[in-house]
Amino acid sequence: MNIKTALLLGTLVLASPALAQDTTDTTATDTATTTTDNNNDDGFNWGWLGLLGLAGLAGLRREPERERIVTPTTAQR
């Protein structure tokens, strides 16, 4: 990683908490909340499907480069 990339990543990491600050109006008195239960998964745990997908992507990672050694031959066959 070169120095420019490291500086850019450091700047982004340090600036992210400032972007997440809440700027909503705190004078509002409406505190009612509504929750809805949308459990339409029919008992299927979608987390397992995500883990299977990640396991499938593991085979696509790049293999390390192998060094090729070529030796010249002096005798012709």
C-alpha positions in Angstrom: 0.0 0.0 0.0 1.5 3.3 -1.0 1.4 6.4 1.2 -1.3 8.2 -0.9 -3.7 5.3 -0.4 -3.0 5.1 3.3 -3.6 8.8 3.7 -6.8 8.6 1.7 -8.1 5.7 3.8 -7.1 7.4 7.0 -8.9 10.6 6.0 -12.1 8.7 5.2 -12.0 6.8 8.4 -11.5 9.9 10.5 -14.2 11.8 8.6 -16.9 9.2 8.8 -18.1 9.9 12.5 -18.6 13.6 11.5 -20.9 12.5 8.6 -23.0 10.3 11.0 -24.0 13.1 13.3 -27.7 13.7 13.9 -29.0 17.0 12.7 -32.7 16.5 13.3 -34.9 19.1 15.1 -35.1 18.2 18.8 -38.1 20.5 19.5 -40.6 18.0 18.2 -42.7 16.4 20.9 -44.2 13.5 18.8 -42.7 10.4 20.3 -45.1 7.8 19.1 -43.5 4.8 17.4 -45.1 2.2 15.3 -43.6 -1.3 14.9 -44.8 -3.8 12.3 -43.9 -7.5 12.3 -43.3 -8.6 8.7 -42.1 -12.1 9.2 -42.9 -13.6 5.8 -39.9 -16.0 5.6 -42.0 -19.1 6.3 -39.5 -20.4 8.8 -36.5 -20.1 6.5 -33.3 -18.7 8.0 -31.8 -16.5 5.3 -28.5 -16.1 7.2 -27.6 -19.7 6.2 -28.1 -18.8 2.5 -25.8 -15.8 2.9 -23.1 -17.9 4.5 -23.4 -20.5 1.7 -23.0 -17.6 -0.8 -19.9 -16.4 0.9 -18.5 -19.9 1.0 -19.1 -20.1 -2.8 -17.1 -16.9 -3.3 -14.1 -18.2 -1.4 -13.2 -20.4 -4.4 -12.9 -17.3 -6.6 -10.0 -15.7 -4.7 -6.8 -15.1 -6.6 -4.1 -17.8 -6.4 -0.6 -16.7 -5.6 1.7 -16.2 -8.5 4.2 -18.9 -9.1 7.7 -18.2 -10.3 8.6 -19.9 -13.5 12.2 -21.0 -14.0 13.2 -21.6 -17.5 16.5 -23.3 -18.1 18.0 -23.1 -21.6 19.0 -26.3 -23.3 22.2 -26.5 -25.2 21.7 -29.7 -27.1 19.0 -29.9 -29.8 17.0 -33.1 -30.1 
